[in-house]
Amino acid sequence: MKAILTICRKELADHFSSTRFILLFTLILMVSLVSAYMVGTGLKEELQGVAKPSFVFLMLFTATGKLFSLIQFMAFFGPLIGIVLGFDAVNRERSYRTLSKLASQPIYRDAIINGKFLAGVITITVLILAIALIISGIGLRSIGVVPGPDEIGRLAIYIVISIFYISFWLGVSILFSVVFRSIATSALAAVACWIFLSFFVSLGASIAADAISPVDQNTAMSNPELLLQHEQTRHILSLLSPMTLYSEGTNTIMDPLRKTTQTLLLMGPLERLSLSRFQSALPLSQSILIVLPHLISLIAVTMIFFALSYAVFMRQEIRST
């Protein structure tokens, strides 16, 4: 364990002092601040003279405003954090001829890959916590609503889901850094994997659903069960994308009014405020039960890809590198 912590401290120093991390963190922070300010200002204007519901604080993270919500931003661009942190984790050591020096130290070989992954997860945790706390501070100042225990619990679960979601991409990028000796090749492979899993899987799910459960407009009018079967097939196939798991899980946990992970109706902040007067919010425990399969799936795929990275790295010859 001591050897893992030693490698972890070395990697943390590299991450926090690297120019690319500072630039990426600054970019994400600026976008988050602008989004939170715009959403907070909009909510403050819309809530003037209106009784504030108990979950208005969560709208800082879910309301789209004029651009997009924080959840949408993290779903699309959060993987870049994991890719930047891990695409050269191992092959950088190879190119600098330092991997053999690390392996020659009195540490176990697996401490290298474990320490690098642990350092990446810690960096991701610090980044997500910093963004969430800053946005929460802006919300407290702009809308003047103090979050309750239920909202704090939902925000904590959202942070946990975000950490595992980005850690999945960290594991993918570390796997490519182990497999490919070229840093450019591993970076391109990680980006290509991100584009495929985030954008083309949903498109492929729609095409596959049309082939497995074909339905047209006339058939849907006469037999709605076929349309429902088509949508269920498309939804099941789309869950192969980590972005779908993350988006559905975070949207459900951050919106107490949602009773399911599937989005059936898009609503703005005012519509959600009006709807809250006619239906009760879902308890936090029930929301956790709904998103638990998504969270378990994210944890599972994260561990699988890290296990693949671990197995490939342990089988490689590095003494002569």
RACOR-V174869 format. One record per pair of residues at least 4 apart in sequence whose ideal C-beta (glycine too) atoms are under 7 Angstrom apart, sorted by the first residue. I is the first residue (numbers start at 1). GAP is how many residues later the second one is. D is the distance in Angstrom with one decimal. If there is no record, write none. Layout:
i: (I:I)
gap: (GAP:GAP)
d: (D:D)
This chain:
i: (1:2:3:3:3:3:4:4:4:4:4:5:6:7:7:7:7:7:8:8:8:8:9:10:11:11:11:11:12:12:12:12:13:14:15:15:15:15:16:18:19:20:20:21:21:22:23:24:24:24:25:25:26:27:28:28:29:29:30:31:31:32:32:32:32:32:33:33:34:35:35:35:35:35:35:36:36:36:36:36:37:37:38:38:38:38:39:39:39:39:39:40:40:40:40:40:40:41:41:42:42:43:43:43:43:43:43:44:44:46:46:47:47:47:50:52:52:53:53:54:55:55:55:56:56:57:57:57:57:58:58:58:58:59:59:60:60:61:61:61:61:61:61:62:62:62:62:62:63:63:64:64:68:68:69:70:70:71:71:71:71:72:73:74:74:75:75:75:78:78:78:79:79:79:79:79:80:81:81:81:81:82:82:82:82:82:82:82:83:83:83:83:83:83:85:85:85:86:86:86:86:86:87:87:87:87:87:87:88:88:88:88:89:89:89:90:90:90:90:90:91:91:91:91:91:91:91:92:92:93:93:93:94:94:94:95:98:99:99:99:100:100:100:100:100:102:103:103:103:103:107:109:110:110:110:111:112:113:113:113:113:114:115:116:116:117:117:117:117:118:119:120:120:121:121:121:122:123:124:124:124:124:124:125:125:126:127:128:128:128:128:129:129:130:131:132:132:132:133:134:135:136:137:138:139:140:147:147:149:150:150:151:152:153:153:154:154:154:154:155:156:157:157:157:158:158:158:158:159:160:161:161:161:161:161:161:162:163:164:164:164:164:165:165:165:166:167:167:168:168:168:168:168:168:169:169:170:171:171:171:171:171:172:172:172:172:173:173:174:174:175:175:175:175:176:176:176:176:177:178:178:178:179:180:180:180:182:183:184:185:186:187:188:189:190:191:192:193:194:195:195:196:196:197:197:197:197:198:198:199:200:201:201:201:201:202:202:202:202:203:204:205:205:205:205:206:206:207:208:208:209:209:209:209:209:210:212:213:213:213:213:215:215:215:215:215:216:217:218:219:219:220:220:220:224:225:226:227:228:229:230:231:232:233:234:235:235:238:239:239:242:242:242:243:244:245:245:245:245:246:246:247:248:248:248:249:249:249:249:249:250:251:251:251:252:252:252:252:252:253:253:256:256:256:257:257:257:257:257:259:260:261:261:261:267:267:267:268:269:270:271:272:275:282:282:284:285:286:287:288:291:292:293:294:295:296:297:298:299:300:301:302:303:304:305:306:307:308:309:310:311:312)
gap: (4:4:4:104:105:108:4:107:110:111:114:4:4:4:104:105:108:109:4:107:110:111:4:4:4:104:105:108:4:107:110:111:4:4:6:70:104:108:5:4:4:4:64:4:63:4:4:4:57:60:4:102:4:4:4:103:4:102:4:4:42:4:38:99:102:103:4:101:4:4:30:32:33:35:38:4:24:99:102:103:4:101:4:27:28:29:4:20:21:24:26:4:20:98:99:102:103:4:101:4:23:4:13:16:20:100:226:98:99:223:224:5:9:96:223:4:93:220:223:94:96:201:226:87:89:82:88:90:94:4:93:96:196:4:210:75:79:8:9:10:74:97:193:7:9:189:192:193:6:206:4:5:4:5:4:4:65:4:179:180:183:4:4:4:88:168:171:172:84:87:88:4:87:90:115:119:4:4:43:46:85:4:42:84:85:87:88:91:4:86:90:107:108:111:35:38:85:34:84:87:88:91:86:89:90:99:100:103:4:89:95:98:27:85:88:4:84:87:88:223:4:86:89:90:91:92:95:4:91:5:6:9:5:87:227:88:4:4:219:222:4:218:219:220:221:10:6:9:215:216:4:205:4:200:204:4:4:4:196:197:200:4:4:4:58:4:53:57:189:4:4:4:50:4:46:49:4:4:4:39:42:43:46:4:38:4:4:4:31:34:35:4:30:4:4:4:23:27:4:4:4:4:4:4:4:6:4:5:4:4:134:4:4:4:131:4:99:100:130:4:4:4:96:131:4:92:95:96:4:4:4:85:88:89:134:137:4:4:4:134:135:138:77:81:133:4:4:135:4:74:130:133:134:137:4:25:4:4:131:134:135:138:4:18:21:133:4:17:4:135:4:130:133:134:4:10:13:14:9:131:134:135:133:5:6:9:4:4:4:4:4:4:4:4:4:4:4:4:4:4:5:4:5:4:44:45:46:43:45:4:4:4:37:39:40:4:36:39:42:4:4:4:29:32:33:4:28:4:4:29:4:21:24:25:28:4:21:13:16:17:20:4:5:11:12:15:4:4:4:4:7:4:6:7:4:4:4:4:4:4:4:4:4:4:4:4:27:6:5:6:4:56:59:4:4:4:49:52:53:4:52:4:4:13:46:4:12:42:45:46:4:4:7:12:6:9:35:38:39:34:38:25:26:31:15:18:19:22:24:23:30:29:30:33:4:5:8:4:4:4:4:4:4:4:5:4:4:4:4:4:4:4:4:4:4:4:4:4:4:4:4:4:4:4:4:4:4:4:4:4:4:4)
d: (6.5:6.4:6.6:3.6:6.0:3.9:6.1:4.7:4.9:4.7:6.4:6.3:6.7:6.3:5.6:5.8:2.6:6.6:6.2:4.4:4.8:4.5:6.5:6.7:6.2:6.2:5.4:3.4:6.2:4.9:6.4:6.7:6.0:6.1:5.3:6.4:6.5:4.9:6.7:7.0:6.2:6.2:6.0:6.0:6.9:6.2:6.4:6.4:6.6:5.5:6.0:6.3:6.2:6.5:6.1:6.8:6.2:6.6:6.3:6.1:6.3:6.0:6.2:5.0:7.0:6.0:6.2:6.8:6.3:6.2:6.3:6.0:7.0:6.0:6.7:5.9:5.8:4.3:4.6:6.7:6.2:6.1:6.3:4.4:5.7:6.9:6.2:7.0:5.7:4.7:4.2:6.3:6.2:5.8:5.5:3.3:5.6:6.7:6.3:6.2:5.7:5.7:6.7:5.9:6.7:5.3:6.3:5.6:5.2:6.2:6.0:5.8:6.9:6.9:7.0:5.1:5.7:6.3:5.1:5.9:6.0:5.1:6.3:6.6:5.3:6.0:5.2:4.2:5.0:6.0:5.6:6.3:5.1:4.4:5.7:5.8:4.2:6.6:4.7:6.0:6.9:6.9:5.7:5.3:5.9:7.0:5.0:6.0:5.9:5.0:5.6:4.9:4.3:5.5:6.9:6.2:6.5:6.3:5.0:6.3:6.6:6.5:5.9:4.0:5.9:5.3:5.5:4.8:6.7:6.3:5.0:6.0:6.7:4.1:4.9:6.9:6.0:6.4:6.3:6.5:5.2:6.1:6.8:4.6:6.5:3.2:3.7:6.0:5.4:5.7:4.7:4.6:6.6:6.5:4.6:6.0:5.7:5.6:4.6:3.5:4.2:6.3:4.4:6.5:5.7:5.0:4.5:5.0:4.0:5.7:4.6:6.7:4.7:5.0:4.8:6.7:6.9:4.5:4.9:6.6:6.2:4.9:6.4:5.4:6.8:5.4:5.9:6.3:6.3:4.9:3.8:6.6:5.2:5.9:5.2:6.5:6.2:6.4:5.2:4.9:6.2:6.0:5.8:6.9:4.9:5.6:6.0:7.0:5.2:6.4:4.7:6.6:5.6:6.8:6.3:5.6:6.6:6.4:6.3:5.5:4.7:6.1:6.2:6.6:6.7:6.5:6.9:6.3:5.8:6.4:6.3:6.3:4.5:6.3:5.3:7.0:6.5:6.3:6.2:5.7:4.9:6.0:6.8:6.1:5.5:6.2:6.5:6.2:5.5:5.1:5.8:6.1:6.6:6.2:6.3:6.2:6.5:5.7:6.4:6.6:6.3:6.4:6.5:5.8:5.7:6.8:3.9:5.4:6.2:6.5:5.2:6.3:6.4:6.6:5.1:6.3:5.4:5.8:6.2:6.5:6.6:6.4:5.1:6.7:6.3:5.5:5.8:5.6:6.4:6.7:6.1:6.5:5.4:5.7:5.8:6.7:6.4:6.0:6.6:4.5:5.5:5.5:6.4:4.4:5.7:6.5:6.5:5.1:6.6:5.6:6.2:5.6:4.3:6.6:6.2:6.7:6.3:6.4:5.6:3.7:4.2:6.2:6.8:6.1:5.8:5.3:6.3:4.4:6.4:4.7:6.3:5.6:5.5:4.3:5.7:4.1:4.5:5.1:4.7:5.3:5.0:4.9:6.2:4.3:4.3:6.5:6.7:6.3:6.3:6.2:6.3:6.4:6.1:6.4:6.5:6.4:6.2:6.0:5.7:5.7:7.0:4.9:6.9:5.5:5.2:6.0:6.9:6.3:4.5:7.0:5.9:6.2:6.5:5.4:4.0:6.9:5.1:6.1:6.8:6.6:6.0:6.1:5.1:3.7:4.1:6.6:5.6:6.7:5.9:5.4:5.8:5.5:4.4:3.7:6.5:5.8:5.3:6.9:4.9:4.3:4.8:5.3:5.5:4.8:5.4:4.6:6.9:6.6:6.6:5.8:5.6:6.5:6.6:4.2:6.2:6.3:6.3:6.5:6.3:6.4:6.4:6.1:6.3:6.5:6.1:6.9:6.1:4.8:5.6:6.2:6.1:6.6:6.5:6.0:6.1:6.0:4.7:5.4:5.6:6.0:6.8:6.0:6.2:4.0:6.1:6.3:6.8:4.3:3.6:6.2:5.8:5.9:6.7:7.0:5.0:4.9:6.2:5.5:5.1:5.3:5.1:3.5:5.2:6.8:6.5:6.4:6.2:6.5:6.0:6.1:6.9:6.2:6.8:6.7:3.9:5.0:6.9:7.0:6.3:6.4:6.1:6.4:6.4:4.9:5.3:6.3:6.7:6.7:6.4:6.0:5.8:6.1:6.2:6.5:6.4:6.1:6.4:6.2:6.4:6.2:6.4:6.4:6.0:6.6:6.5:6.2:6.2:6.3:6.1:6.2:6.6:6.6)
